[in-house]
Amino acid sequence: MSSIAFKIGPLSIHWYGIIIALAFGLGIALASYHAAQRKIDMDKFSNLVIVTIPAAIIGARLYYVLFQWDYYAANPQEIVAVWHGGLAVHGGVIGGVLAGLLYVHRAKTLQLWICADIVAPSLILGQAIGRWGNFINQEAHGGQVSEEFISKFPHFIQQGMLIDGNYYHPTFLYESIWNAFVFCILFWLFRRRTLPDGTVAALYLILYSVGRFFIEGLRTDSLMLGPLRVAQVVSVLAILLGLSIIYFRNRERAN
């Protein structure tokens, strides 16, 4: 399975980049639609998108590089080679959130929690799509499995998970399906408009992190911090943050 979709002269266009671009494109389109429905200042919201997308990409790459520094210190030319994979979701969320917080603080007309709720369904939708970039690069998979186990999956999944003569858990698929399920929940809740602002974003943190915690335990390429899987540690912290947001937003509403 080639990671290159096509070439334009000497320029190679990789499937990973196409899939990530599609994920961003659909996410932005959905968020813009929801922002218009909520009567958000679209000029300000467009500026928010312009600020957060590059910050998310940079954050995702820096996060990955920092936790794989031994490799990248020896191969510095690979730091910018994002088409080879290596965009960490948690780093992207952190980078995007920090940039978004800064912009919302400066753009006085945007309301933080409403913007967070608008972005949450789009973010998880983008993550569900983006995991297929990992499939193309044959990364973010789990441990070795038997041919009998993998035979239960579609043929193209079987072929993609056949690496150096062995079959592996398609953990990218597990997470993509989980993220699609979470998207459906958040999309439905967002449209109901009955919850305190910020609840949809908090549920994104909780639901995504629950799935990521368990799926991460199956992966063989986890970023590590000593004996701990970084993604699992961050997932626990994100769940606690999400629960705290729900508690305090509901308490504010009650008062």
C-alpha positions in Angstrom: 0.0 0.0 0.0 1.6 3.2 -1.2 1.5 6.3 1.1 1.7 8.5 -2.1 -1.6 9.4 -3.7 -0.1 11.0 -6.8 2.8 13.2 -8.0 2.9 16.6 -9.6 6.3 16.7 -11.2 8.8 16.2 -8.4 6.2 16.9 -5.7 4.7 13.8 -4.0 1.2 14.3 -2.6 0.7 11.9 0.3 -2.6 10.2 1.4 -1.8 11.2 5.0 -1.9 14.9 4.0 -5.1 14.5 1.9 -6.9 12.8 4.8 -5.8 15.3 7.4 -6.8 18.2 5.0 -10.2 16.5 4.6 -10.6 16.2 8.3 -9.9 19.9 8.8 -12.1 20.9 5.9 -15.2 19.1 7.1 -14.6 20.1 10.7 -14.3 23.8 9.7 -17.4 23.6 7.5 -19.5 22.0 10.3 -18.2 24.5 12.9 -19.0 27.4 10.7 -22.5 26.1 10.1 -23.1 25.8 13.8 -21.6 29.2 14.5 -23.9 30.8 12.0 -26.9 29.1 13.6 -25.9 30.5 17.0 -25.6 34.0 15.5 -21.9 34.2 16.2 -19.9 37.1 14.5 -18.7 35.1 11.5 -15.7 37.4 10.8 -14.5 36.9 14.4 -15.2 33.2 14.2 -13.3 32.9 10.9 -10.4 34.6 12.5 -10.6 32.2 15.4 -10.3 29.3 13.0 -7.4 30.9 11.2 -5.5 31.3 14.5 -6.3 27.9 15.9 -5.7 25.6 12.9 -1.9 26.4 12.5 -1.5 26.4 16.3 -3.1 22.9 16.5 -0.8 21.5 13.7 2.3 23.0 15.3 1.2 21.8 18.8 0.5 18.3 17.5 3.9 18.0 15.9 5.9 19.6 18.7 4.2 17.3 21.3 5.2 14.2 19.2 8.7 15.4 18.6 9.4 16.3 22.2 8.4 12.8 23.4 10.5 11.2 20.6 13.4 13.6 21.0 16.2 11.0 20.9 15.1 10.0 17.4 14.6 13.5 16.1 17.8 14.9 17.7 19.6 12.3 15.6 17.4 12.9 12.5 16.6 16.7 12.6 15.5 16.7 9.0 12.6 14.5 10.0 11.1 17.1 12.3 9.2 18.9 9.5 8.3 15.6 7.7 4.7 15.5 8.9 3.7 13.5 5.9 5.5 10.5 7.5 3.0 10.8 10.4 3.6 11.9 13.9 0.8 14.4 14.7 -0.2 13.8 18.3 -3.9 14.5 18.9 -3.4 15.7 22.5 -0.7 18.2 21.4 -3.0 19.5 18.7 -5.8 20.0 21.2 -3.5 21.8 23.6 -2.0 24.0 20.9 -5.4 24.9 19.4 -7.0 25.6 22.8 -4.2 27.9 23.9 -4.4 29.9 20.7 -8.2 29.9 20.9 -8.2 31.1 24.5 -5.8 33.9 23.6 -7.9 35.0 20.6 -11.3 34.8 22.4 -9.8 36.9 25.3 -8.8 39.6 22.8 -11.9 39.4 20.7 -14.3 40.7 23.3 -17.5 39.7 21.3 -16.9 36.0 21.3 -18.2 33.9 24.3 -15.7 31.2 25.3 -18.0 28.4 26.3 -20.3 28.8 23.3 -17.3 28.7 21.0 -16.0 25.6 22.8 -19.3 23.8 22.3 -19.3 24.8 18.6 -15.9 23.4 18.0 -16.2 20.1 20.0 -18.3 18.1 17.5 -16.2 19.3 14.6 -13.0 18.3 16.5 -14.1 14.8 17.2 -15.4 14.4 13.6 -11.9 15.5 12.4 -10.3 13.0 14.7 -12.5 10.2 13.4 -11.5 10.9 9.8 -7.8 11.7 10.6 -7.2 8.2 12.1 -7.4 6.8 8.6 -4.2 8.7 7.8 -2.6 6.4 10.4 -4.0 3.4 8.5 -2.3 4.5 5.3 1.0 5.0 7.1 0.6 1.7 8.9 1.0 3.4 12.3 -0.9 3.7 15.5 -1.7 0.0 15.4 -1.8 -2.4 18.3 0.1 -5.6 19.1 0.3 -8.7 16.9 -2.9 -10.8 16.3 -3.6 -14.1 14.7 -4.8 -14.5 11.1 -8.1 -15.9 12.4 -8.7 -12.7 14.5 -7.9 -10.3 11.6 -10.0 -12.3 9.2 -13.1 -10.9 10.9 -12.3 -7.4 9.4 -12.8 -6.3 5.8 -10.1 -7.4 3.4 -8.5 -4.0 2.9 -8.1 -3.7 6.7 -6.5 -7.1 6.8 -4.0 -6.1 4.1 -3.2 -2.7 5.8 -2.5 -4.5 9.0 -0.2 -7.0 7.4 3.2 -5.6 8.3 6.4 -7.5 7.8 4.5 -10.7 7.5 2.5 -10.3 10.7 -1.0 -9.0 11.5 -1.7 -6.3 14.0 -4.6 -4.9 16.0 -6.3 -2.1 13.9 -6.4 0.3 16.8 -6.7 3.2 14.4 -10.1 1.7 13.4 -11.3 1.2 17.0 -10.6 4.8 17.7 -12.1 6.1 14.5 -15.4 4.2 15.3 -15.4 5.4 18.9 -14.8 9.0 17.8 -17.6 8.7 15.2 -19.9 7.5 18.0 -18.9 10.4 20.3 -19.5 12.8 17.4 -23.1 11.6 17.0 -23.7 12.1 20.8 -22.1 15.6 20.8 -23.9 16.6 17.6 -27.3 15.6 19.0 -26.6 17.3 22.3 -25.4 20.5 20.7 -28.6 20.8 18.6 -30.8 20.3 21.7 -29.5 23.6 23.3 -30.8 22.5 26.8 -27.5 22.1 28.5 -25.3 24.9 30.1 -22.8 26.3 27.7 -19.5 24.4 27.9 -21.2 21.0 28.6 -20.7 19.7 25.1 -17.0 20.6 25.2 -16.7 19.0 28.6 -18.4 15.8 27.3 -15.9 15.8 24.4 -13.0 15.7 26.9 -14.7 12.9 28.9 -16.0 10.7 26.2 -13.0 10.9 23.8 -10.6 10.3 26.7 -12.5 7.2 28.0 -12.1 5.6 24.6 -8.5 6.8 24.1 -7.5 5.5 27.5 -8.5 1.9 26.8 -7.5 1.9 23.1 -4.1 3.3 24.0 -3.4 0.2 26.2 -3.5 -1.9 23.0 -1.0 0.2 21.0 2.7 -0.6 20.5 3.8 2.9 19.6 2.7 4.9 22.6 4.6 8.0 23.6 6.1 7.1 27.0 6.9 9.1 30.2 9.0 6.6 32.1 6.7 3.6 32.6 3.6 5.5 31.9 1.8 5.9 28.5 1.5 9.7 28.1 -1.9 9.5 26.3 -3.4 7.6 29.2 -2.1 10.1 31.7 -3.5 13.0 29.7 -6.8 11.1 29.2 -7.3 10.8 32.9 -6.5 14.5 33.4 -8.9 15.4 30.6 -11.7 13.3 32.2 -11.2 15.1 35.5 -11.2 18.5 33.7 -14.3 17.7 31.8 -16.1 16.6 35.0 -15.0 19.8 36.7 -16.3 21.9 33.9 -19.7 20.2 34.1 -19.9 20.7 37.8 -19.0 24.4 37.9 -21.1 25.3 34.8 -24.1 23.6 36.3 -23.5 25.3 39.7 -23.2 28.7 37.9 -26.5 28.0 36.1 -28.2 27.0 39.4 -27.1 30.3 41.0 
